[in-house]
């Protein structure tokens, strides 16, 4: 029996020199939503159902930008 030659696995990233830091930076820039469901049951009776959601992104993507935030902080002179 002869086997057909295997094709190369698909590339995960475009550049061969991409590091984990580059991948995490890209994920934080774009953002990732992770969801999952957990069901705990006994004898085919569902007792607990949890829906878990997490948003992973850079803070500047979801928090409003405070214009003049430094101007709002006032320093009182020492007496």
VEXNUDREN-670662 format. One record per atom (N, C-alpha, C, O): x, y, z. Coordinates in steps of 0.02 Angstrom, whole numbers, plus 50000, padded with zeros to 5 digits. Layout:
// residues N
XYZ
...
// end
This chain:
// residues 79
500414994150000
500005000050000
500435006250000
500915006850039
500265010749957
500635017149957
500175022549986
499575022649974
500485026950022
500115032350052
500215038750012
500745039949983
499695042850011
499745049249977
500175053950021
500125053750082
500585058049990
500995062650029
500555067650067
500055070050042
500765068950129
500385073650170
500545080850150
501115082550132
500035084950152
500155091950137
500395095550200
500295093050256
500705101150190
500965104950247
500385107850287
499875109750259
500475108250354
499935111150395
499855118550379
500335121850360
499255121250388
499155128350373
499545132750421
499645131050480
499775138350397
500165142950438
499705146750486
499165148950467
499935147450547
499555151150597
499655158650588
499185162550596
500245160650572
500385167750562
500705168650493
500975164050463
500665174750470
500935176150403
501695176250402
502005173950355
501985178850455
502715179450458
503005173450496
502725171550548
503535170550472
503825164850507
504155166750573
504245162450616
504335173050582
504685175250642
504225178450693
504455182250736
503575177050690
503105179850737
503195176550805
503235170450811
503225180750857
503325178150925
502655178150961
502155180750937
502655175051019
502055174951061
501865182051081
501275183651085
502365186151094
502235193151111
501865196751055
501415200751068
502055195450993
501705198550936
500975196150932
500535200150918
500855189750945
500185187050943
499755190050999
499175191750987
500035190651060
499655193651116
499525201051102
498975203451117
500005204551074
499905211551056
499345212351005
498925216851011
499325207950956
498795208150906
498115206650937
497615209950921
498085201750982
497465200151016
497215205951059
496615207351060
497675209251095
497465214851137
497255220751096
496805224451116
497555221751039
497375227350995
496675226250966
496275230850965
496545220350941
495905218850910
495375216950960
494785218750952
495555213351013
495085211151063
494835204151048
494785202150990
494685200351101
494445193551095
493885192551145
493935194651203
493345189451122
492785187651167
492785180151175
492745176451126
492825177951238
492835170851253
492185169151292
492035172451342
491825164251269
491215162151303
491225154651314
491555150951276
490875152451365
490835145351378
490235143751422
489995148051458
490005137651418
489445135251458
489685129351500
490035125051476
489475129351564
489635123851609
488975121451638
488585125351666
488845114951632
488245111951660
488455106351708
488815101751689
488225106851770
488375101751820
487725098051834
487215101151851
487735091551827
487125087751838
487275080951867
487845078551866
486745077851893
486795071151921
486225067051892
485645069251893
486375061251866
485875056651839
485435059951786
484815059451788
485755063451739
485405066951685
484935072451708
484465074251672
485045075051768
484655080751793
485135086551802
485605086251842
485025091851763
485465097751767
485335101451832
484765103551845
485855102251872
485785105651936
486035112851933
485735117351961
486595113851900
486905120551896
487085121951824
487375117751790
486905127851800
487085130051733
487445136751739
487175141451768
488035137151712
488425143351713
488595145351642
488815141251601
488495151651626
488715154351563
489275159351580
489175164251616
489865157951554
490445161951568
490635165951506
490635163351451
490795172351517
491015176651462
491595180851486
491605183251543
492075181851443
492655185951459
492845190051397
492845187451341
493005196251409
493235200751356
493965202251370
494135204851423
494385200851322
495095202051329
495305207051277
495305205651217
495485213051300
495725218251254
496095223451294
496095223251356
496405228051260
496765233451293
496265238251326
495715239251300
496455241051383
496005245351421
495815251651382
495255254151390
496255254151341
496085260351304
495565259051250
495305263851221
495405252851236
494885251151187
494185251651216
493705253051180
494115250551282
493445250451311
493315256251359
492735257951371
493835259251387
493735264851433
493715271351394
494105272251346
493275276051413
493265282451378
493905286351393
494195285851447
494115290051345
494715294151354
494535300351395
494065303951378
494915301451447
494805307351490
495205313151462
495815313251467
494855317951434
495195323851407
495325328651464
494875330451502
495935330551471
496125335151524
496095332051593
495965335451642
496205325551597
496175322151662
496695324751710
496585325051770
497265326751684
497785329451728
497605336351754
497815338251808
497215340051716
497015346751738
496515346251796
496475350951835
496155340851802
495665340051854
495985338751922
495675339851974
496605336451923
496955335051985
497285341552009
497695344551973
497105343752068
497375349852096
497815348252156
497645344152198
498375351452159
498835350552214
498765356452261
498825362152240
498635354952325
498585360252374
499275361752403
499655357152418
499425368152410
500075369852441
500085368052515
499575368352549
500665366152540
500735364352610
500645370552654
500885375952635
500295370052711
500195375952755
500815378052791
500805382852829
// end
